[in-house]
C-alpha cells in the first residue's frame, strides 16, 4: 500500500542518536536549530495523485490530491515526512499546544494529515463539515477508538499515553486518512515539503 510505504520512508528519514533512558523535559539555555529537506527519489508519476469524493458532494465533492504522497514538483521535497531524534535523554519540555491538540475534519479531509501530540497529551477530533464523520483506529500502545462526530461537533479529548505512529481513518468516507505521531519528547517535526 502506497500510504504504508510513505510512512516507512518517513521513519527511515529519522535521525538516530545514542541509547538513552526516559525523556526529562527541562529548561534549555543554549539550544540549537536543525534544518533540512526530505527529498523524494521515487517515481514522480506516483506522487500527487488526484482523487474525487464520491459521497456527500456538498461537503466533499471537490477534487483533491491524495495525502499519501505529496511531493513538490520543483524541489522534490516530500510533504508529511516525520523526522525525529530517537532515544534522547533530556531537553526542552513540551508546550501546552503540544499537549492539547485539535484534529479537524474539513471538506472531508483530516486537517492536518500528519498530526503531532505529546506522549500523555490529548487530541480533540473536530468536525467542521455538516456531515457525520467517524474517527477509527486500533493501536498497539493506545488502544482502539471508533467514534462518530456529527457535523459542527467535537469529540471528548482522547488521551495518548505512549509513543507510537497511529493510522486513522473515517468509516463514512473511506478516502479520509491521517497519521497521529505520539512522541515522548518534542524533538521531531513534520515536513511541509
Residue pairs with C-beta under 8 A, 6 or more apart in sequence:
2 46
2 68
2 69
3 68
3 167
3 177
6 68
6 69
6 78
6 80
6 81
7 165
7 167
7 179
9 78
9 81
10 38
10 78
10 80
10 81
10 82
10 83
11 82
11 165
13 38
13 81
13 82
13 83
14 82
14 83
14 84
14 85
14 86
15 34
15 83
15 84
15 85
15 86
16 85
16 86
16 87
17 85
17 86
17 87
17 88
18 87
19 87
20 87
20 88
20 89
21 89
22 184
23 88
23 89
23 90
23 91
23 184
23 185
24 89
24 90
25 90
25 91
25 92
25 93
25 94
25 185
25 186
26 90
26 91
26 92
26 93
27 92
27 93
28 91
28 92
31 91
31 92
36 83
37 75
37 77
37 191
38 77
38 78
38 81
38 83
38 191
39 75
39 76
39 77
39 78
40 47
40 69
40 71
40 76
40 77
40 78
41 76
44 71
44 73
44 76
46 69
47 69
47 70
47 71
48 65
48 69
48 70
48 71
48 73
49 65
49 66
49 68
49 69
50 63
50 64
50 65
50 66
51 63
51 64
51 65
51 66
51 175
52 61
52 63
52 64
53 60
53 61
53 62
53 64
53 108
53 173
53 175
55 172
55 173
56 108
56 129
56 131
56 173
58 130
59 107
59 108
59 129
59 130
59 131
60 107
60 108
60 129
60 131
60 173
62 107
64 107
64 109
66 175
67 80
67 109
67 110
67 113
67 177
67 178
68 177
69 78
70 78
70 79
70 80
70 193
71 77
71 78
71 79
71 193
72 79
72 193
75 193
77 191
77 193
78 191
78 193
79 191
79 192
79 193
80 113
80 114
80 179
80 190
80 191
80 193
81 190
81 191
82 114
82 165
82 179
82 181
82 188
82 189
82 190
82 191
83 188
83 189
83 190
83 191
84 183
84 187
84 188
84 189
85 185
85 187
85 188
88 185
88 187
91 185
91 186
91 187
92 186
92 187
93 186
94 118
94 121
94 185
94 186
95 186
98 116
98 117
98 118
98 121
98 186
99 117
99 118
99 120
99 121
99 122
100 121
100 122
100 124
100 157
101 115
101 116
101 117
101 121
101 122
101 123
101 124
102 123
102 124
102 125
102 126
102 154
103 110
103 111
103 112
103 115
103 123
103 124
103 125
103 126
103 168
103 178
103 180
104 110
104 111
104 126
104 127
104 128
105 111
105 125
105 126
105 127
105 128
105 129
105 133
105 149
105 170
105 176
106 128
106 129
107 129
108 129
108 131
108 133
108 170
108 173
108 175
108 176
109 176
110 168
110 170
110 176
110 177
110 178
112 178
112 190
113 177
113 178
113 179
114 178
114 179
114 181
114 190
115 123
115 178
115 179
115 180
115 181
116 181
116 183
116 188
116 190
117 123
117 160
117 180
117 181
117 182
117 183
118 182
118 183
118 186
119 160
119 161
119 162
119 163
119 182
119 183
119 184
120 159
120 160
120 161
121 159
121 160
121 182
122 157
122 158
122 159
122 160
123 157
123 158
123 160
123 180
124 154
124 155
124 156
124 157
124 158
125 135
125 147
125 149
125 154
125 155
125 158
126 149
126 153
126 154
126 155
127 133
127 149
127 150
127 151
127 152
127 153
127 154
128 152
129 151
129 152
130 151
130 152
131 151
131 172
132 148
132 149
132 150
132 151
132 172
133 148
133 149
133 170
133 172
133 173
133 176
134 146
134 147
134 148
134 149
134 170
134 171
134 172
135 145
135 146
135 147
135 149
135 155
135 168
135 170
136 145
136 146
136 147
136 168
136 169
136 170
136 171
137 144
137 145
137 146
137 166
137 167
137 168
137 169
137 180
138 144
138 145
139 164
139 166
140 164
141 161
141 162
141 163
141 164
141 182
142 160
142 161
142 162
142 164
142 166
142 182
145 158
146 171
147 155
148 172
149 155
160 166
160 180
160 182
162 182
163 182
163 183
163 184
164 182
165 179
165 180
165 181
165 182
166 179
166 180
166 181
166 182
167 177
167 178
167 179
168 177
168 178
168 179
168 180
169 176
169 177
169 178
170 176
170 177
181 188
181 190
